[in-house]
């Protein structure tokens, strides 16, 4: 590839300008490649299936984009402060083939249905081609179900609750079964990630180390015989259990015969689900985090 | 079968009302008949009721229902050459994209001697008497999410279906040989297609799906040639389109979703096709699409000849939970406050049940049928539930019921005019819903959130009175049961569905008592019924396997 000094300078300048967002991005890397074993032919859509472009051309396109496109369309192509549309869901971009649709828009500009249009950009054909290559490369990193490319991890703080209020709620609602000095001692340390802690306690498995406690079942036959054990399977027509000596038993069910009574420690948690407010949940999480 | 049975069967042979015989196949006009001896369209007839007039199988004798035959179909990637290759292979793909096996989720057409069964990229014609293969057509795809196919349409002697990569394909229904295929949506824009096309006269109504912020539409094609007749967008596509004032900008509206991916119902008296639309996009972040987002999550009536909208009713304004309202609505000729009314009812994914006047679109009633649905602040005067902003995905997590799959989903509900009851699965799961993309521009597609399942408030089969919206009976499944089976009801006083614990179950339609069951695995479509050789069959799919039951 032949380049003028001017273009090289432009490229370097662009890399500098665009660098805040894109310097760490590996043009050919994508989470979908990892999932699909690098075999792009097994990806779902054309924009993801295309073979990777030339890295040098992509880098040049990224630089040109940083200078000419980024202010309107955003560093991540999802739309910018100056009102340019999201390119990653643009019909023109998605249907483009080697610049046949995007190229004319860059060259000639475009009027938009909303009234604001895009002015023509005075870029060389080579730069237009490079910008197209860059856009295509970003499209190739999109997530499942229309999600955007993963982007940088943003740390979000889910701890918005009031620990004192959480403690009060815990005392009123949870303390009949759980204790901060007993089964939940150190729970904030044992499950140190607050979101995971919240998921786990709302699900009802925090005290059990993530495991669901077994469901006990008592089956009373018409004859009066009672069989107790750990529930294996239950539907309207069958109940299967393991007795404490390890013996498996199964019983046909017909309505209320035999009588099947469950003792499910998780039932209380299921019954609480419709009763929690989000504030209750956030407060209890804030409290449990303090149990270090 | 014993000789005695053969003699009995021979004397009971009735002339089928719908036959793919020597006379040019299925006359579209015959689909206007109420559901009885055959199953010629997605819901059996146009009403969406999935109510069969057949009465051989009743509450008294259903316990004697017997397996007639079973047939396993390989819905995965077939060998494209050799003796095991499909009868015909079409498609625009190279054959490189390998499809995995998929459960049979569609309606199976039954006309004359044949059953037409679909899975993504596959169509089979099977002998109605033993499930033996008549022909097998396979489409080499270009890709796309192979999550399901809802069935085919029969127009005269053409069998027409949609492919995942957005082609409408017409086959000779007798041989499986391809007649034509035509592209119905842009694969580059990440549309994908699963819907069963619906024949109404000389119109073929076709919908598609999309997760990437693209506009939804319903199209009508000429079933003979595949030529486009009209295209109805479900979101505003220009600044003077209706509904534009429910979006912050035209750009947001044009990327607003509202996909049409489940068949609707058809009212011959008004010539309205009535269907539901999918969720708005971006799905979980409503920040860049403030407003009600018409006509997403909306029940819509269009004139079949023109594609013009006659009325609409929004079942979920400004959805932020991926709760499509695409489920097949049910047409009910009923009585409200002593006055005969032409109605349409639907039990939406969001947990609310609606009855609407299907001629005018006038709202009759809204009730909550999802026992734990907790996302609405109140019911608006219009009858639409009002979304509570606190129940969107938020950074610290909100506890939302139902889960993303909804209280109900595409799996068809049923209505029995003898009981006046609307039967639907009722799933009451809870999610913790976290916002992970706080970008003020919103996310894209279904991105930007984490959803964590945290338990269930219990699942049920529910029978709802269309006149009041109240649940008349409710069969609560034992913990772990419920979920994804469609429903069939019959004039024999029965309701058939799956229990989510591997059983196919028949209920007393009036009282909700289970009368018969068989453990064949979890039901993956909706049960169907038809008459062959004078005998009533009940057909259902469990995964890749078909089971045909019969009353001898």
Interface residues (C-beta under 8 A of the other chain):
Chain A: X41 X42 X43 X44 X45 X46 X47 X49 X74 X78 X79 X85 X86 X88 X89 X91 X94 X95 X112 X113 X114 X142 X143 X144 X145 X146 X147 X148 X154 X156 X157 X158 X159 X160 X161 X195 X198 X199 X202 X203 X204 X233 X234 X235 X236 X237 X262 X264 X266 X269 X270 X273 X274 X276 X278 X281 X282 X285
Chain B: X96 X97 X98 X142 X143 X144 X145 X186 X187 X188 X189 X190 X210 X211 X212 X213 X214 X238 X239 X249 X250 X251 X254 X255 X281 X282 X372 X374 X390 X394 X395 X396 X397 X398 X399 X401 X430 X432 X434 X435 X436 X437 X438 X439 X441 X443 X444 X445 X446 X447 X448 X450 X452 X454 X455 X456 X457 X458 X477 X478 X479 X480 X481 X499 X501 X502 X503 X505 X514 X517 X519
